[in-house]
């Protein structure tokens, strides 16, 4: 689950950077008008909250696997959306969103397909 936590933390860090210095993520000066700032701030807050949720879900996967898997799947789908938007605008810096989507959706799929047993310790007879 460490890789899910790292991917979620990376997403949250990018959200915090977007909040503090949005121009650093796009490679050019971001217009300081209120409309642009509104959407940048909205993205940043969403990113930070989803990252916190994914870290929490990753830490509880062993106890509540289905809920954790659903949370990871939701986070993965958000990352797919982020990657699609980045591709549409030609912003290659969001490659991490594709990696995070793969990690979160892969873990969720594994968990749901095995009914949570994927992370349970193996029992030996």
PLY file of the C-alpha trace (Angstrom):
ply
format ascii 1.0
element vertex 125
property float x
property float y
property float z
element edge 124
property int vertex1
property int vertex2
end_header
0.00 0.00 0.00
3.02 2.24 0.25
2.94 2.97 -3.47
-0.69 4.17 -3.22
0.26 6.44 -0.35
3.24 7.85 -2.27
1.09 8.49 -5.36
-1.58 10.19 -3.25
0.98 12.32 -1.43
2.55 13.39 -4.73
-0.87 14.46 -5.99
-1.52 16.41 -2.80
1.86 18.13 -3.06
1.09 19.21 -6.64
-2.23 20.56 -5.36
-0.44 22.58 -2.70
2.03 23.90 -5.29
-0.91 24.87 -7.53
-2.39 26.80 -4.64
0.86 28.60 -3.78
2.47 29.09 -7.21
0.28 27.95 -10.14
2.67 29.33 -12.77
5.36 26.87 -11.67
3.22 23.95 -12.87
2.38 25.21 -16.35
5.70 26.80 -17.34
4.33 30.28 -17.98
2.71 33.08 -16.04
-0.87 32.32 -15.05
-3.26 35.21 -15.43
-4.04 36.61 -11.99
-7.68 37.39 -12.79
-10.31 36.21 -10.27
-11.84 33.61 -12.62
-8.53 31.86 -13.24
-7.63 32.02 -9.56
-11.00 30.51 -8.65
-10.42 27.40 -10.79
-6.79 27.03 -9.72
-7.80 27.20 -6.06
-10.68 24.81 -6.65
-8.36 22.26 -8.30
-5.80 22.61 -5.53
-8.28 22.08 -2.71
-9.84 19.09 -4.52
-6.42 17.58 -5.06
-5.39 17.98 -1.41
-8.67 16.54 -0.07
-8.63 13.57 -2.46
-4.98 12.89 -1.57
-5.84 12.85 2.14
-8.76 10.49 1.44
-6.56 8.14 -0.58
-3.90 8.02 2.13
-6.62 7.19 4.67
-8.12 4.55 2.36
-4.70 2.99 1.80
-4.10 2.77 5.53
-7.47 1.06 6.15
-7.46 -1.42 3.25
-6.74 -4.39 5.48
-9.59 -3.59 7.88
-12.23 -2.35 5.43
-11.07 -3.56 2.01
-14.19 -2.82 -0.04
-14.53 0.76 1.22
-10.83 1.36 0.69
-10.97 -0.14 -2.80
-13.93 2.07 -3.75
-12.09 5.16 -2.48
-8.97 4.18 -4.45
-11.07 3.58 -7.57
-12.63 7.03 -7.20
-9.22 8.61 -6.82
-7.95 6.69 -9.82
-10.84 7.90 -11.96
-10.12 11.49 -10.93
-6.51 10.97 -12.02
-7.70 9.57 -15.38
-9.72 12.76 -15.85
-6.72 14.92 -14.93
-4.52 13.04 -17.40
-7.12 13.36 -20.18
-7.44 17.10 -19.64
-3.64 17.47 -19.60
-3.36 15.52 -22.85
-6.01 17.71 -24.47
-4.08 20.86 -23.53
-0.66 19.38 -24.29
0.58 19.62 -20.70
3.08 16.75 -20.38
3.83 17.58 -16.73
0.78 15.61 -15.64
2.28 12.23 -16.58
2.19 11.45 -12.87
-1.60 11.48 -13.01
-1.49 8.56 -15.43
0.87 6.64 -13.16
-1.26 7.40 -10.09
-4.42 6.33 -11.95
-2.79 3.01 -12.88
-1.66 2.43 -9.28
-4.98 3.33 -7.64
-7.23 1.57 -10.17
-4.98 -1.50 -10.23
-5.04 -1.81 -6.45
-8.81 -1.25 -6.32
-9.40 -3.85 -9.02
-7.21 -6.36 -7.25
-8.97 -5.75 -3.95
-12.47 -5.98 -5.38
-11.71 -9.06 -7.48
-10.34 -10.92 -4.48
-12.87 -9.71 -1.94
-10.17 -8.01 0.10
-8.02 -11.10 0.42
-5.23 -9.65 -1.72
-3.74 -7.88 1.27
-4.55 -10.40 3.93
-1.66 -12.38 5.36
-1.34 -15.87 3.92
-2.18 -18.61 6.36
-0.04 -21.68 6.46
-1.29 -25.00 7.72
0 1
1 2
2 3
3 4
4 5
5 6
6 7
7 8
8 9
9 10
10 11
11 12
12 13
13 14
14 15
15 16
16 17
17 18
18 19
19 20
20 21
21 22
22 23
23 24
24 25
25 26
26 27
27 28
28 29
29 30
30 31
31 32
32 33
33 34
34 35
35 36
36 37
37 38
38 39
39 40
40 41
41 42
42 43
43 44
44 45
45 46
46 47
47 48
48 49
49 50
50 51
51 52
52 53
53 54
54 55
55 56
56 57
57 58
58 59
59 60
60 61
61 62
62 63
63 64
64 65
65 66
66 67
67 68
68 69
69 70
70 71
71 72
72 73
73 74
74 75
75 76
76 77
77 78
78 79
79 80
80 81
81 82
82 83
83 84
84 85
85 86
86 87
87 88
88 89
89 90
90 91
91 92
92 93
93 94
94 95
95 96
96 97
97 98
98 99
99 100
100 101
101 102
102 103
103 104
104 105
105 106
106 107
107 108
108 109
109 110
110 111
111 112
112 113
113 114
114 115
115 116
116 117
117 118
118 119
119 120
120 121
121 122
122 123
123 124
